[in-house]
Amino acid sequence: MPRLLPRPRLRSTAAVFTTLSALAATSLITGPSVAEPLWAAPCALTRTEAHHSEGLDTWNADYPRPARTLDAVMVFLSFPDSAPTVTPAELTADHFPATSRYFTRASYGRFRLRPHPLRHWIRMPRPSTAYGIQRDWSAPHRAAYLRDALAAADGRVDFSRYDIVYLIADPDAPGVDSDATKVVNLDGPLRVDGTDIRRVVTVFENHPPDRLVLAHETGHVFDLPDLYHRPADGKGDWDTHVGDWDLMGSQFGLAPDLFGWHKWKLGWLERRQVTCVQGAGPVRLTLEPLGAGPGTPMTAAAGAPAFGLGRGTKLAVVRIGADSVLAFEARGSAGNDHGACRQGVLVYRVHSGAESGGGPVQVIDAHPHTEACWENSVYPPLADAPVDLGETFTVPGEAVRVEVEGRTATGAWTVKITMG
């Protein structure tokens, strides 16, 4: 639990307001001042200036890399115009341990998220209705909210102890809009308790909240983009790019594990677990299901044995352009994908120059004339996108063909990829 120590308050209100000219997670921000080298591979796309670029040759050092245990403080905010009807403990249980378990499974145990919830409410100085809380939040209102929240909490929380800050509002306050939950990036870091705060997760969820919503927002803290498509008028399908197949597309997805490309970016796949396919001749390889890790029980298809899989190949990549690749990975009912509608080899394009929310990843449908799991899929046309056992699929517009030739005794998929 956080130490509740009396310390000097934040800088003056005017100075904090100036510092907190904030940008939403889906907005364009400047590139990092430091880039840490990561991967040198022919299929590793170069990171661009696009917000949350899918390039992974370097790591944007402005973001914490989830390759170790990270500590997150949960600050609960009440308002003068509403008396909370739920407790901080109940709101904590809305998100944990589900969020931590998601990341432990997704990272194969390489990353652990450790929450530190406060046990009490911290009262904001103004009514909830004074902050204009909504999905497309104005910068002045957002800055005022962050200024007041951090100032109110500073005497009770030592922010230097934490890697991530969650500000969780009373869900029943009249000015709280559950559609406004997002990560706020700061133009310049705010210095508090001797540490730089570069971004804050602002949570306005109902009780109970959307499923895995905090895991989705935490993904932005690790430089992952939004993969959904937001219609211009806010109406229509939001999930046309990736459907159920990644948490950053939808927290409601049936198979919400992170794409293998994201796991490679975050450091959860070793270089030897990624195969860069080159040359015109066919390449045969065995793909282990993305959701199964060492010692992870695998819920296999009917007739296939269930084993914990090893550290074999998880991702195959074909370079198709200066800023784009095709990715191939096996998806099935294992780990975070236990509710998957269909299994098989999923194919998708990755564009390192596309902005967050601008289609940086697009799943390619191997069965474009059918759909599946219409009763609970977020986008049934892509629910049956994977190439199944015995099928051959040629990627539209590309001279790349994948054949799923068989299954191994442990449930891995044997595939042949041909270029040209």
N, C-alpha and C positions, 0 to 999 in steps of 0.2 A: 504494500500500500504506500501511497505517496507520503512523504514527510510534510506535516503541516507547520511550516516555519514562518515566523514573521520576518519579512525582508523589505527592503525599499521597494516602492511601487514602480510601475512602469514609467517610462519617460512621460513628459507632459502630454496632455490630451491633444494639443495642436501638433506636436511632433509626431505622435503616434498616428494621427489622422493622415498626415502627409506621407508617412511611410506606408500606410495601408492602402495604397492605390492598387486594388487587387484585381486579378483577372480570373475568370472561371476556368475550370479544368479544360474546357473544350476550346478556349481562346488561344490565339497565337501569342507565344512569349519568346523572348530573345534566347539565343543559344547559350550554352554553358560557358563559363570561363575556363573550365578544366575538363578535358576529356581523357578518361583512363582507357588505355588499350585493352581489348578483350580477346577478340578472335581474329586470327589470320587464316582464312580459308577461302577458296575460290568462290564459294556460294554465300559468304557472309556479306550481306549488303552494307554499304557505307551509310552511317547515320547522317541525316541531312538536317537542315534548319527547320523542317516541319515539326510542329508541336507534337510531342510523343512519337517521334520518328521511329519506324520499325527497323531502321538500320541497327546492326548490333556489333559492328567492328570495334566500337568504343562505347564506354559507359558515360552517361551524363552525370558528372560528379555532383551536380546540384540535388540529386535524388539519392536517398539511402538505398543501397543495394541489398536485397533480401537474401544474403548468403550467410547469415548468422542469426542469432536471436536478437530481435528488436523489441524494444519496450514502448508501449503506447499508453498514454494517460487518457482517461475518460472523464471529462468534466461535464457535469450536469447543470444546466442553466434553467432557472425559474424566472418568472416575471411578476411585476407588481399587479398585473391585471388578471392573474390566474393562480389558484392554489393547486399544486400538483396532486393528482389522484393516484399516481403510481410512484414507486420508490426507485431510487437509483439502482438498487439491487435487481429489481424486476426489469429495468431497461438494459442492464448489463446482460442479464440472461437472454434477452432478445437476440443478442449478437455473439455471445461467447458461452460455451466453447465452440459454437458452430464455425465462426470465422477462423479461429486458430486451427481447428481440425481441417478445414478446407485447405489452408496453406501448407500444413504439415503433409497432407496427402499429395497435393500438387507438386511439392518440392522434393518428394521422396525422403522427407525428414531433414533436408539440407537447410531449411529455414523454419524458424519458430517465431510466432507472434505472441508476445506476452502482454496481456492487458493489465492495467493498473487503474481500476475504477475508484473514483471518490465514493464515499459512503453517504454523502450529503449533497443537498442542492446548494448552488451558488446563485445568489439573487442578482439579476441584472438591474441596472439603475432606471431603465425606462420600460414602459409597457411593450408587450410583444408586437402590438400593432404599429409601434413607432418605427420599426425597422424595414417595413416594406418587403417582407420576406416572400419570395416567389421564385419560380424556376429561372427566369431571366432577370436576375437581381441587378438593380442599378449599382454602379460602383460606389457612390456615396453612402447608400444604405448599407451595403455589404461592409464597407470600411468602418462605419459607425458600429455595426454589430460586433465585428472582430475587436475593435478598440475597446468597447465596453466589456466584452467577455474576457479578454486577456487581462484587462485592468482589474476586473472583479476577482479573477482567479489567482492573480499573481501573489497575493499574500498567503494563499493556501497551498500553492503548488510550486515545487521547484522544477521548472521546465527543463533545466539542464540535465535532468536524469532521464529524459525521454527522447526517443527517436521520432515518434508520431504523436500528434495531438488530435483527439476527437472532441469536438464541442457538441454536446447532445442537448437539444432543447426539449423543454416540457412539451410532449406531444399534444396536450389538451389546451395549450394556450391559444387564444383566439386568433393571433396573428401568425401562427405557425402553419406553413404550407408544406405538406409532406412531399410535394414534387420538387422542393428546392434543395434537397440533399445533394451535396457536391463537394469536390475539393476546390479550395481557393488557393491559387498561387499568388505569391506576393512579388511585385515588381522588384523590390529589394528586400533582403532578409531583415526581419525585426529582431533586434538584439534584446533578449530577455534572460535574466539569470546567467549571463555569461555565455549563452548559446544562441545560435542563429535559428530563427523559425522562418522557414521558406514557404511552407504551405500548411494549411489547416483543413481538416475534414469537418465540415459543418453538417450535422445530422438533424433532420427535421422529420424523422419517420413516425408513422403511427405506431401504436402499441396494440397488437404485435406488428412488426415491420415487414416490408418486402423481404422475401427469402434471399439470403446472401447479399443483401444490398451493401453491407459494410465491407464485405470482401471485394465487391466491385470497386467501391470508392478507394479502398486501400490499394488496389491495383494501379490507380492513377498516381498514388504516392510513389510507386515504383516505376514510373515513366511508361506505363502501358496506356494505349489510346482507347477511346470509345470506338467500338466496332459496329454499333448500330447505325442505321440510316434514319436521320430525322427529316420527315417530310416538311416541305416548305411551309405548309399551312398547319402543321402539327397533326394532320389527319392521315390515315392510311397505315400501311405496315412499316414498322420501325426495324424489323428484323430480317430484311431482305438480303443483307450482305453475308451474315454468318449463321442465321437461324439459332438453333439450340447449342451450337458447337463451341462456344467460349464464353466465359463469365463476363468478359468485357463487351460482349454483344448484348446479353440479357442475363440477369441474375435469376430469371425464372426458367432457364434452359434445362432440357432433360439431360444434356450431357455438357455441363458447364466447366469441365476441366479446361485449363489454359492450353492453347495451341502449343504444339511442340516448338514452334518458332519462338513463342514467348518464354518457354522454359529454357531454351537455349540463350535467349537474351538475358534472362535473369540469373543465369549461371547454374541452373538446376540440371542441365544435361551436360555431360562431359563431351569434349570434342570427339572422342571415339564413338559416341552414341549418335553422331550425325554423319550421314554419308552424302558427299557432294557427287552427284551423278554427272559425268562428263563423257563426251565422245558419242559417236553415232551408234556404236554397237549396243546390244542389249546388256543390261546390268541386272543380275539376280541378287536379291538380298532378303533377309528375314527381318521383319518389323515386329517388335514386341508391342503389345497394346500400351498406349501412352499412359493410361491410368494405373497400370500395374507396376509396382516398384519392388525392389528386393524385399522379400518377406511379406509382400502385400497379397492377401488372398485374392484370387481372381474369380469373379463370377463369369464363367465362360458360357458359350452357346450350348444348346442342348447337345449332349453327346461328347462335348469336349471336356477334358479334365480341368480341374481348378488348381493351379499352382501359383506360388509367388514367383515372379519372373526375375531374372538377373539384370545385369547392366549392359545388355546388348543394344543394337541399333533401335532408336526410337523415332528418328526423323530422316527422311531422304529429301534432298533438295536439288532442283535443276535450275540453273541460271538461265533466264530468258530475256534479260535486258540489263541495262546499266543500273537500274533501280528496282528491279523486279525479279522474283523467283516463283517457281512452283514448288509447293511443299507436299509431301506425302507422309501420312502417319496412320497407324492402325488405331481405330477407336472401337471400344466395346464396353460391356457392362463391368467395369472395374474401377475402383477408387471413386473419384468424384463423378465419374460417368456411370454410376450404377443404375441410373434411370434411363440410359440411352435407348432411343427408339429403334435404331438399326445399328448393326455393326459392320465393319469392313475397313477398307483403306480410304481415308478422307483425303481429298485433293483440294488445295486452295492456293490462290495467288497472294503474294505479299508485295506491297509497293512502299519502299522506304521514303518516297517523296510525298506521299499522301498525308494530309493532316488528320489528326484525331477527329473522328466523326465524318471524314471524307472518304471512307472506303479503303483504309490501308490494308485490310485483309478481306478477301472475297472467296467464299466457299464455292467450288465448282460442282454442279449437280450432275452426278453420273446417271441419274434417272429423271431427266427433265420433264417427262410426261406423266409422272406419278407423284403422289404425296403420301404421307404416312402419319399416324398418331395425331390425326386432326383434333382429337378430343382434348389433348393436353400439350401438344407442341406449340412453341411460340411462333413457328412458321413452318407448317406442314410440307410445303414444297421442297424444303431442304432437309427435312427430317430423315429422308431415305437417300441422302446425297452420297454416302460411301459406296465404293466399288466392292461388291460382295465376292465371295468365293466362286471361282470359275468364270468370272466376268472379265471382259476386256474393255477398256475405256480409252478413247483418244480425246485429249483435251482440246476443246474447240479453239480454233485459231492458232494452235501450237502443234508442231510436229513431234509431239510427245505422247507416248502410249503406255498405259500401265495394265498389266495382266496380273490378277490374283490367282496364283497357281495352286496354293494349298495351305494347310495348317500344320503346325508341328504338334508334337505330343504335349507341349506345355501351353498351347493355345496361341502361339505367335503365327504371323501371316507371312508366307513366302510369296514374293512378288517379283515380276520382271518389268523393268522400265526401259523403254526403247526411245531413243531420240533420232529424228531424221527418217 
